[in-house]
Amino acid sequence: MAVAKHLALLNQGPEVWNAWREVNPKLRPGLTGAKLSGRDFSKMDLKKVNLSGADLSSVSFRGRTWGGRT
């Protein structure tokens, strides 16, 4: 089950999410089982994010960060 705080931060967009990730680089955000279909994850830092079982249908990952690479 997704951690409500992590999902709330994600919903605030890439600027808020990425700023939070910079302050918490060792944390592994939990978005397990979250309904994320149709979202745009462009330019979001998704390093160490647990997306197990999340609904990722029609999701855009263009421009996202994985391990320091886009």
Summary of the structure (lengths in Angstrom):
residues: 70
radius of gyration: 11.0
end to end distance: 27.3
largest distance: 29.4
contacts: 161
relative contact order: 0.22
helix: 26%
strand: 14%
